[in-house]
């Protein structure tokens, strides 16, 4: 058992069940996985079991709210990198646009033009 579960049980007024949870090997990760039959095995008294279920439900809801609040947050640097990459894939470079224009002119006029695209050193 980890400190998280010990603290939760103390906060919920269920400290008499700490030993049972410790014997059951309950830690933070598998606390969230407990199902009704597991809770019945861990907490034999109806009153404390009902309180535990209620508090666990609230804890799960709080965790889901926190997860949904933070999963859509992308650091600004990653947004810029993502946008820059996406724009680079979608927008042809000036060289490509110039080349396409030249290719069209060659097709239209039948006269090739000798223009080269200059690359900036920035």
ZIVEN-V515755 format. One record per residue. N is the residue number from 1. SS is DSSP state (2 for helix, 1 for strand, 0 for the rest). Layout:
BEGIN
N_SS + N_SS
END
This chain:
BEGIN
1_0 + 2_0 + 3_2 + 4_2 + 5_2 + 6_2 + 7_2 + 8_2 + 9_2 + 10_2 + 11_2 + 12_0 + 13_0 + 14_0 + 15_2 + 16_2 + 17_2 + 18_2 + 19_2 + 20_2 + 21_2 + 22_2 + 23_2 + 24_0 + 25_0 + 26_0 + 27_0 + 28_2 + 29_2 + 30_2 + 31_2 + 32_0 + 33_0 + 34_0 + 35_0 + 36_2 + 37_2 + 38_2 + 39_2 + 40_2 + 41_2 + 42_2 + 43_0 + 44_0 + 45_0 + 46_2 + 47_2 + 48_2 + 49_2 + 50_2 + 51_2 + 52_2 + 53_2 + 54_2 + 55_2 + 56_2 + 57_2 + 58_2 + 59_2 + 60_2 + 61_2 + 62_2 + 63_2 + 64_2 + 65_2 + 66_2 + 67_2 + 68_2 + 69_2 + 70_2 + 71_2 + 72_0 + 73_0 + 74_0 + 75_0 + 76_2 + 77_2 + 78_2 + 79_2 + 80_2 + 81_2 + 82_2 + 83_2 + 84_2 + 85_2 + 86_2 + 87_2 + 88_2 + 89_2 + 90_2 + 91_0 + 92_0 + 93_0 + 94_2 + 95_2 + 96_2 + 97_2 + 98_2 + 99_2 + 100_2 + 101_2 + 102_2 + 103_2 + 104_2 + 105_2 + 106_2 + 107_2 + 108_2 + 109_2 + 110_0 + 111_0 + 112_0 + 113_0 + 114_0 + 115_0 + 116_0 + 117_0 + 118_0 + 119_0 + 120_0 + 121_0 + 122_0
END
